Amino acid sequence: MTSPAAGLAPDASGAASPFSPAPGAAPFPRMVAAQAIMEARTLLRNGEQLLLVLIIPVLLLVAFSLESFTSIGRARPGRVDFLVPGIIALAIMSTAFTSQAIATGFERRYGVLKRLGATPLSRAGLIAAKTVTVIGVELLQAVIIIGVGLALGWRPHATAAAAVWAIVLAAAGTAAFSGLALLMAGTLRAEATLAAANLVYLVLLGLGGVLFRLTQFPAAARGPLKLLPSGALSDGLHSLLQHHGGPPGADLAVLAVWAAVGIALAARTFRWD
């Protein structure tokens, strides 16, 4: 009697049968891409996350740019020029920090991270996939926010060099907020992460130079506010996109310190279950 496995053996010419099993993990880039696509689909299908990363920033941009809520299309002169860089900073914080912290916290609670860590994807691959997802969502946010800003009358005052520095600053801000998100999600319970991430989001929204100029705060508070990651990111983007500023050395240094500290602490304290 012929064995069921006999049909999987090489044929008479010695060539491997197309039906032969090929166990093993997919190449690392393919695994990361597949996981990133799944992460992006999950985020964009979640109404709360979509509200946080796309709808709220756009609504804030429109509402605070218009002269009044009834005169649609009449943007306040100069106001939209200030708001667009700040809303871009808010979008980065929404995706890299608040959304990522909440999603990761609940994934840890429900055992998703523990199970993914046991797959061929590995922890490094999972972190890479989350990073790719965050960057992809941020690019989508930037396209939408810039498009809405241009429709409202925004005219960026930026050279090509300033645009490159803005990308570098956004990358540093993403690293800083991602480190803080993983630090929070990896040490607190999911419910505590949800509350803390939303609270920090609201505080930084008001104090981070997003909707209100840092010059409107008391002089003694401006320095400390610029040391916050949101303050450094929004201040640097305002300088680059609104005031023809040069390289944002001080703001970039602040974000680099936040990124280094946040990522280092997250790596030491993160619990996967």
N, C-alpha and C positions, 0 to 999 in steps of 0.2 A: 504493500500500500504506500502510495506516495505521501511524503510528509508535506504539511501545509506550507512549510518554509522553503520547500524545494523550488517553488516558482519564483523565489527572490534571489536565487543563485545566479552567477554570471552565465551568459549564454555560451554556445559552443565556440564562438570566436574569442571568448575571453573578455569581451566588453561588459562593463557593469550594466545591469538591467536598470531601466528608468524607474522601476518599482522598488528598487532596493532602499531600505530605510537609511536615513542619514542623520543620526542623532547628533545633537550638539547645539550650542547657542548660536544665535545670529551674530553677525559682526557688531561690535560695540556701537558704531555710529547708527546702525539701523535700529538697534534696541532703544537708543536714546531718542531717535526721531519718532519711533512708534509710541513711546511713553509720553513724549512731549505733545504729540497730537491728541492723545487721550486726555492729558491734563488740560489742554486748551479747550477741547470739546466739553469737558466737565465744567470748566469755569464759565464758558459762554452759555451753557444750558442752565446754569444756576441763576435764577432771577435776582437773588440778593447780591451775588457777586457781580453780576452785570450792572445792577444799580450802582454799586460802589465804584467800579472801575471806569464806567463809561457815562452813565446817565447823570449822576450827581456832578461830576466835573463840568459837563456841557451845560447843564442847567445853571450852575453857579456862574459860568462865563457869560451866558446870555442874560441872566437876571441882573447881574451887577454891571453889565456893560450898557444896558439900555437906559435912556433918560427916565423912563417910567414903564410900568408894566403894560400900559395901554397904548403907548406910542411905539409899537413894534417897528424896528428898522431904524430908529433914531438913536444911534449909539452916542454916548457921552464922549466928546473929544478928549483924547488922551487917556481916558479910563481903560479902554480896551487894550491900549498899548501896554499898560501896566499889568492887566489881568492875564493876558495870554501866557507870558512866561511863568507867572505864579500858578496858573491852572495846570500847566505842563508839569511843574514840580509836584502839585497835588496829585496828578494822575500817576506819577512815578511812585509816590508814597502810597497811594491807594492799592496799586498792584503789587509792588515789591514788599510792602510791609503789611498793611491791614489784611488784604485778601489772602496773601500767602501765609500769614500767621494763623488766621482762622482756619483755612483749609488744612494746613499741616497739623494743627492741633487736633482737629476732629479725625483726621486720618490716623494719627497716633492713637487716639482713644479707641477707635473701632478696629485696631489691629491691622490696618491696611499697610502701614509702613513696615511692620514686622514681617508680613508676608512677602512684600515686595523685596525686602532685604534678603530673603532666602532664595530669590530667583536669580538667574544668570545676569540680570540687569545690574546687580550690585548697588551698594549705597552711593558710590561715586557716580554711577550712571543715573540713579534717581535724582541726585542733586543737579547733575548736568541737564537732565530733562526739565526739571523745574526752572532752571535758569533760562533755558531756551524758551520755555513757555512765557515766563515773565517778560523777556525781551520782545517776543512776538506780540504780546498784548500791548506793551508800551509803544511799539511802532504803530499799531492800529490806533491807539489813543492819540498819538502825535498827529497822525493824518487827519483824524476827525476834529481835534481841537484846533489845529492850524486852519483847516478848511472853514470851520465855524468862525474863527477869529477873522479871517480874511473877508468873510461875508459881512461881518459886523464893522468892517473898516480898519482892521489892524494892518499896519504897514511896518514890518520889521525893519529896524535900522541895524543891520548886521552885515559885516563883510564875510567873505568866504572863510577867513581864518576864525572869525567869531563863531560861525556855524560849526566848524570842527571842534572848537573848544567847548561849545554847548553840548555836543555829543559826548565828549570826554567827561564833562561834568555830570551829564545824565547817567553815564556808566558808573561813575564813582558813587552817585546818589543811589543807584540801584544796588550796588554792592553793600553800601552802608545800611540801607533799609532791609535788605535781604538778611544780612547778618543779625540784625535786631529781631526780625520776624522769626528766624529759626531759633534764636536764643529764647524768645518768649514761648514759642510753640513747643520747644523741647524740654521745658522745665515746669510749665504750669499745666493745670488741668484744662481740658478743652473749654469748659464754661468760663473759667478765669481768663483764658486767652481771648475768648470772644469779647468779654467785658473790657479787658485791659486794652486790647487792640483798638476797639471803637472809641474808648476814652482818649487814648493817645492821639488818634486820628482827629478828633474834635478839638483837642487842645492845640495841636500843631496847625490845624486849619485856621484857628484864630490868631495864633502867635508866630506863625512861620513866615509871615510876609507874603501870604497867598492872596488874601482878599484886602488886606490893609497894609499900607506901607510901613516899614519898620521905623521910618522917621516920625510916624504918628505916635509912637510909644515914648515914654519918658527917656531922656538921654541916658540915664543910668541903666536902663533895661536893654538898650539896643545892642550893646556888646555881647551880653549873655545870650540874647536871642539869635545873634548871628553864629553862635557856637552850636546851636541846635542843628541837626541834619537838615531839617526843613528850611530853617533860616539860611543856612549856607547855600543850599541848592537854589532856593528862590532868589536870593541876593545875587548869586553868580549868573543865573539865567537872565535876570533883569539887566544886569550890567552888560551882558553880551548881546542881548537881543533888543534892548531898548536904548542903551546909552553909548553904543560903539565902544564898549569897554575892551581892555586888553586881556591877556591871560588871567584867569581868576585864581591866582596862586593861593591866596589865603583861604578862599572858599573850598578849593580843591584839597588843600591840606586838612581842613576840618573834616571833610567827608572821608578822606583817606584814613584819618585816625578813627572815626566812628566805624568804618568798614573793618579795619584791622582788629579793633577791640571786640566788636560784635561777632565777627566770624571766629576769632580765637576762643571767645567764651562759649559760643554755640558748639564748637567742635569738642570742647572739654566737658560740657554739661548736658548735651542733647541726649535724651532718652528715646529709644525707638519703640518702646511699648510701655 
